Amino acid sequence: MKKKKYFRIIAAVLIVICTLALLQRLLTPKYVDDVIEGALIAEYYDEDKEHDVVFIGDCEVYENFSPAVLWEEYGIHSYIRGSAQQLIWQSYYLLEDTLRYETPKVVVFNVLSMKYNEPQKEAYNRMSLEGMRWSSSKVKAVLASMTERENFEDYLFPILRYHSRWSELNSGDLEYMFQVPKVSHSGYYMRVDVKAAENIPEAKPLADYEFGENAYFYLDKMVQLCEEKGIRLILIKAPSLYPHWYDEWEVQMEEYAKEHHLLYLNFLECTDEIGLDFQTDTYDGGLHLNLSGAEKLTSYFGQILTEQTDVEDKRADEKLAAIWEQKLAEYEKDKQEQYIQYGIEK
């Protein structure tokens, strides 16, 4: 009798656990039909882990660089670990997380996030952190990122955060409950539509132009980690017209790069050389590049990577060539579908 009693208790506990797990899968946002940026971080784990170049950072990497172009033109195997408003400590712990799986030759970090010295918004935290697999790196990333109103338990058990999301559920929550389709191309978020850069707001003066101590702390950690692993760290500023990149910020980055013997590239200073036209190469008025602009910028940067780092042309690698044959087919399919969606003739 006691054995039957214990069996019933165990069975009941398992049923409760399974039910809660299913509810959590149902209620947690899928980031497929809207706000797809929230799905980017998780996609990395299903990828081949032999990348020579890994980008980390905010929308200025995942919307402005195309790994497909790096492969097609230079044979560079790359991936973008980007997310919306990715804060520098999140970038650092994502780098730690990446190094659990592979050691790239080059890491590219976009420096716009240096402007933030403390946690910002829960919604952006969720999009950067929920897709990470659990590890000590994710624990530290969550603890470093939480705003005053957030709790660690809500990240550990997302159902605590999303238990009231019933009214927002749609067919996609059921359809993608167990398998979420890819929304990026090796971390690149493709947009082919065009909205010319017009009426860019004037830069507002700041009370203090100095980057914060916390931001520098994590940049130092990033430099140190790359040195320990023998990785070439490259700092970049993407050629986005807005948010404004102040001259005072530029001076700090130039001095930091010089002091630490790093390559720093501000692509805002070479838009003509890249061939960018902000009447045609942006989809949102100059904040981010569209496909046309991203392919131009990537082609330009690929030449720099080829000339100034030890990345190799791996197009003769049969395994990688097969992987990229499929990736390029998906890339072209998405491109053509978007051309049709936006009524663009190509």
C-alpha positions as CSV (number, residue, x, y, z in Angstrom):
1,M,0.0,0.0,0.0
2,K,2.8,2.4,0.9
3,K,4.5,1.7,-2.5
4,K,1.2,2.6,-4.3
5,K,0.8,5.7,-2.2
6,Y,4.4,6.8,-3.0
7,F,3.8,6.0,-6.7
8,R,0.7,8.2,-6.8
9,I,2.5,11.1,-5.1
10,I,5.4,10.9,-7.6
11,A,3.0,10.6,-10.5
12,A,1.0,13.6,-9.3
13,V,4.2,15.7,-8.9
14,L,5.4,14.7,-12.3
15,I,2.0,15.7,-13.8
16,V,2.2,19.1,-12.1
17,I,5.7,19.6,-13.3
18,C,4.9,18.6,-16.9
19,T,1.8,20.8,-16.9
20,L,3.7,23.8,-15.7
21,A,6.5,23.2,-18.3
22,L,3.9,23.0,-21.1
23,L,2.2,26.2,-19.8
24,Q,5.6,27.9,-19.7
25,R,6.3,26.9,-23.3
26,L,2.9,28.2,-24.3
27,L,3.0,31.5,-22.5
28,T,6.6,32.5,-23.2
29,P,6.8,34.9,-26.2
30,K,8.0,33.1,-29.4
31,Y,9.4,36.3,-31.2
32,V,8.4,35.0,-34.7
33,D,5.4,37.0,-35.9
34,D,6.4,40.3,-34.2
35,V,9.5,41.7,-32.4
36,I,11.5,38.9,-34.1
37,E,14.8,40.4,-32.7
38,G,14.0,38.4,-29.5
39,A,14.6,35.1,-31.3
40,L,18.1,36.0,-32.5
41,I,20.2,34.9,-29.5
42,A,18.7,31.3,-29.3
43,E,19.4,30.6,-33.0
44,Y,23.1,30.4,-32.4
45,Y,23.0,27.1,-30.6
46,D,21.8,25.2,-33.6
47,E,24.6,26.4,-35.8
48,D,27.9,24.9,-36.9
49,K,30.5,26.0,-34.3
50,E,33.5,26.7,-36.5
51,H,33.2,30.4,-37.0
52,D,36.4,32.4,-37.7
53,V,34.6,35.8,-37.0
54,V,31.9,36.4,-34.4
55,F,30.1,39.8,-34.1
56,I,28.6,40.8,-30.8
57,G,26.5,43.8,-30.0
58,D,23.3,45.6,-30.6
59,C,21.2,46.3,-33.7
60,E,24.2,48.0,-35.3
61,V,25.6,44.6,-36.0
62,Y,22.7,42.3,-36.7
63,E,21.1,44.8,-39.1
64,N,24.2,46.2,-40.7
65,F,26.4,43.2,-41.5
66,S,25.7,40.1,-43.7
67,P,27.6,36.9,-43.0
68,A,26.4,35.6,-46.4
69,V,28.4,38.3,-48.2
70,L,31.5,37.6,-46.1
71,W,31.3,33.9,-47.2
72,E,30.4,34.6,-50.9
73,E,33.0,37.2,-51.5
74,Y,35.8,36.2,-49.1
75,G,35.1,32.7,-47.8
76,I,34.9,34.0,-44.2
77,H,32.7,31.8,-41.9
78,S,31.0,34.2,-39.5
79,Y,28.1,34.6,-37.2
80,I,26.4,37.6,-35.5
81,R,25.4,37.2,-31.8
82,G,23.4,40.4,-31.7
83,S,20.2,41.5,-29.9
84,A,18.2,44.7,-29.5
85,Q,19.9,47.3,-27.2
86,Q,22.4,44.7,-26.2
87,L,24.3,46.2,-23.2
88,I,28.0,45.8,-22.9
89,W,27.9,43.4,-20.0
90,Q,25.4,41.3,-22.0
91,S,27.9,41.4,-24.9
92,Y,30.7,40.3,-22.5
93,Y,28.7,37.4,-21.1
94,L,27.5,36.4,-24.6
95,L,31.2,36.3,-25.6
96,E,31.9,34.0,-22.6
97,D,29.0,31.9,-23.6
98,T,30.2,31.7,-27.2
99,L,33.7,30.5,-26.0
100,R,32.0,27.5,-24.4
101,Y,31.4,26.2,-27.9
102,E,34.2,27.7,-30.1
103,T,37.1,30.0,-30.3
104,P,36.9,32.3,-33.3
105,K,40.0,34.1,-34.6
106,V,38.3,37.5,-34.6
107,V,35.6,39.0,-32.4
108,V,33.9,42.2,-33.6
109,F,32.3,44.5,-31.0
110,N,30.1,47.5,-31.8
111,V,30.9,50.3,-29.3
112,L,27.5,52.2,-29.3
113,S,26.5,50.4,-26.1
114,M,29.3,52.2,-24.2
115,K,26.8,55.0,-23.8
116,Y,24.9,52.8,-21.2
117,N,26.5,52.4,-17.8
118,E,23.6,50.7,-16.0
119,P,20.6,48.5,-16.7
120,Q,17.9,50.0,-18.9
121,K,14.6,48.2,-19.8
122,E,13.3,44.8,-18.9
123,A,11.9,44.2,-22.4
124,Y,15.3,44.6,-24.0
125,N,16.9,42.5,-21.2
126,R,14.4,39.7,-22.1
127,M,15.3,39.8,-25.8
128,S,19.0,39.5,-25.0
129,L,18.9,37.0,-22.2
130,E,16.0,34.6,-22.5
131,G,17.5,32.9,-25.6
132,M,20.8,32.2,-23.8
133,R,21.2,28.6,-22.6
134,W,21.7,28.3,-18.9
135,S,25.3,28.5,-17.7
136,S,27.3,30.5,-15.2
137,S,27.6,33.2,-18.0
138,K,23.8,33.5,-18.2
139,V,23.4,33.7,-14.5
140,K,26.0,36.5,-14.3
141,A,24.4,38.3,-17.3
142,V,20.9,38.2,-15.7
143,L,22.2,39.5,-12.4
144,A,24.2,42.3,-14.1
145,S,21.2,43.3,-16.2
146,M,18.1,43.3,-14.0
147,T,16.4,46.5,-13.3
148,E,15.1,47.3,-9.8
149,R,11.7,45.8,-10.5
150,E,13.0,42.5,-11.9
151,N,13.6,39.3,-10.1
152,F,16.1,36.5,-10.9
153,E,13.3,33.9,-10.3
154,D,11.4,35.3,-13.3
155,Y,14.3,34.4,-15.6
156,L,14.7,31.0,-14.0
157,F,11.0,30.3,-14.3
158,P,9.6,32.5,-17.1
159,I,6.0,31.4,-16.3
160,L,6.3,33.6,-13.2
161,R,6.7,36.6,-15.6
162,Y,4.3,35.6,-18.3
163,H,1.5,33.9,-16.3
164,S,-0.9,36.7,-17.2
165,R,-0.2,36.6,-20.9
166,W,-3.3,34.6,-21.7
167,S,-5.1,37.5,-23.4
168,E,-2.1,38.0,-25.8
169,L,-1.9,34.4,-27.1
170,N,-2.4,33.8,-30.8
171,S,-2.1,30.9,-33.2
172,G,1.6,31.4,-33.4
173,D,2.0,30.5,-29.7
174,L,0.6,27.1,-30.5
175,E,2.3,26.6,-33.8
176,Y,5.7,27.5,-32.5
177,M,5.3,26.0,-29.0
178,F,8.0,23.4,-29.5
179,Q,9.9,24.5,-32.6
180,V,10.6,28.1,-33.6
181,P,11.5,28.8,-37.2
182,K,14.7,30.7,-38.0
183,V,14.2,34.4,-38.4
184,S,17.8,35.4,-39.3
185,H,20.6,34.5,-41.6
186,S,23.5,33.6,-39.3
187,G,22.3,36.3,-37.0
188,Y,21.6,38.9,-39.7
189,Y,18.1,40.4,-39.8
190,M,17.3,41.1,-43.4
191,R,15.2,44.1,-44.5
192,V,15.0,45.1,-48.2
193,D,12.6,48.0,-47.9
194,V,13.7,51.6,-48.3
195,K,13.0,54.7,-46.2
196,A,15.4,57.6,-47.0
197,A,17.3,59.4,-44.2
198,E,15.6,62.7,-43.8
199,N,15.1,65.2,-41.0
200,I,17.7,63.6,-38.8
201,P,17.3,65.1,-35.2
202,E,20.0,67.5,-34.1
203,A,22.3,66.1,-31.4
204,K,21.3,67.2,-28.0
205,P,24.2,68.4,-25.7
206,L,25.0,66.1,-22.8
207,A,25.8,67.0,-19.2
208,D,28.7,64.5,-19.2
209,Y,30.3,62.9,-22.3
210,E,32.5,60.5,-20.4
211,F,31.6,56.8,-20.7
212,G,30.8,55.2,-17.4
213,E,33.1,53.2,-15.1
214,N,30.9,50.1,-15.5
215,A,31.0,50.3,-19.3
216,Y,34.8,50.5,-19.2
217,F,35.0,47.7,-16.7
218,Y,33.3,45.3,-19.1
219,L,35.2,46.5,-22.1
220,D,38.4,45.8,-20.2
221,K,37.1,42.3,-19.4
222,M,36.4,41.8,-23.0
223,V,39.9,42.8,-24.0
224,Q,41.4,40.6,-21.3
225,L,39.3,37.6,-22.3
226,C,40.2,37.9,-26.0
227,E,43.9,38.2,-25.1
228,E,43.7,35.1,-22.9
229,K,42.1,33.1,-25.7
230,G,44.3,34.4,-28.5
231,I,41.4,36.2,-30.2
232,R,41.8,39.4,-32.3
233,L,39.3,41.9,-30.9
234,I,38.1,44.6,-33.3
235,L,36.1,47.6,-32.2
236,I,33.7,49.2,-34.6
237,K,31.1,52.0,-34.9
238,A,28.5,51.2,-37.5
239,P,27.5,53.9,-39.9
240,S,24.2,54.7,-38.4
241,L,23.2,58.4,-38.6
242,Y,21.0,58.2,-35.5
243,P,21.4,57.8,-32.5
244,H,24.1,60.5,-32.7
245,W,27.7,59.5,-32.1
246,Y,29.4,62.4,-30.4
247,D,32.9,63.6,-31.2
248,E,33.8,63.3,-27.5
249,W,32.8,59.6,-27.6
250,E,34.9,59.1,-30.7
251,V,38.0,60.5,-29.0
252,Q,37.5,58.2,-26.0
253,M,37.3,55.1,-28.3
254,E,40.3,56.2,-30.4
255,E,42.4,56.6,-27.2
256,Y,41.2,53.4,-25.7
257,A,42.0,51.4,-28.9
258,K,45.4,53.0,-29.1
259,E,46.2,52.3,-25.5
260,H,45.2,48.6,-25.9
261,H,46.6,48.1,-29.4
262,L,43.2,47.4,-30.9
263,L,41.9,48.0,-34.4
264,Y,39.0,50.5,-34.2
265,L,37.0,51.4,-37.2
266,N,34.4,54.1,-37.3
267,F,32.5,53.4,-40.5
268,L,30.7,56.8,-40.2
269,E,33.9,58.3,-41.4
270,C,34.1,56.3,-44.6
271,T,30.6,56.2,-45.9
272,D,31.6,57.5,-49.3
273,E,34.4,55.0,-49.6
274,I,31.9,52.2,-48.7
275,G,29.5,53.6,-51.3
276,L,26.6,54.1,-48.9
277,D,23.7,56.3,-50.0
278,F,21.3,57.1,-47.2
279,Q,18.5,57.8,-49.7
280,T,18.5,54.2,-50.8
281,D,20.6,52.1,-48.3
282,T,18.4,52.4,-45.1
283,Y,15.0,51.1,-44.3
284,D,14.2,53.4,-41.3
285,G,15.6,56.8,-42.1
286,G,19.2,56.2,-41.2
287,L,19.0,54.3,-38.0
288,H,19.9,51.0,-39.7
289,L,21.0,49.8,-43.1
290,N,18.7,47.8,-45.4
291,L,20.0,44.8,-47.4
292,S,21.6,47.0,-50.0
293,G,23.5,49.0,-47.4
294,A,24.4,46.0,-45.3
295,E,25.9,44.2,-48.3
296,K,28.0,47.3,-49.2
297,L,29.3,47.7,-45.7
298,T,30.0,43.9,-45.3
299,S,31.9,43.8,-48.6
300,Y,34.0,46.8,-47.4
301,F,34.7,45.2,-44.0
302,G,35.5,41.8,-45.5
303,Q,38.4,43.3,-47.4
304,I,39.7,44.8,-44.2
305,L,39.4,41.4,-42.4
306,T,41.2,39.7,-45.3
307,E,44.1,42.2,-45.3
308,Q,44.5,42.9,-41.5
309,T,43.7,39.6,-39.8
310,D,44.6,36.0,-40.2
311,V,41.2,34.8,-41.3
312,E,41.3,32.4,-44.2
313,D,39.3,31.8,-47.3
314,K,37.5,28.5,-46.6
315,R,35.4,28.2,-49.7
316,A,37.4,25.1,-50.6
317,D,36.3,23.4,-47.3
318,E,33.7,20.8,-48.5
319,K,31.8,20.8,-45.1
320,L,31.5,24.5,-44.9
321,A,30.8,24.9,-48.6
322,A,27.8,22.5,-48.2
323,I,26.6,24.4,-45.1
324,W,26.8,27.7,-47.0
325,E,25.2,26.4,-50.1
326,Q,22.0,25.8,-48.1
327,K,22.4,29.1,-46.2
328,L,22.8,31.1,-49.4
329,A,19.7,29.4,-50.9
330,E,17.7,30.5,-47.9
331,Y,19.2,33.9,-48.1
332,E,18.2,34.3,-51.7
333,K,14.7,33.0,-51.1
334,D,14.1,35.5,-48.2
335,K,15.5,38.3,-50.4
336,Q,13.1,37.5,-53.3
337,E,10.1,37.1,-51.0
338,Q,10.8,40.5,-49.4
339,Y,11.2,42.1,-52.8
340,I,7.7,40.8,-53.7
341,Q,6.3,41.9,-50.3
342,Y,7.5,45.4,-50.7
343,G,6.9,45.7,-54.4
344,I,10.5,46.1,-55.3
345,E,11.6,45.1,-58.8
346,K,15.0,43.5,-59.1
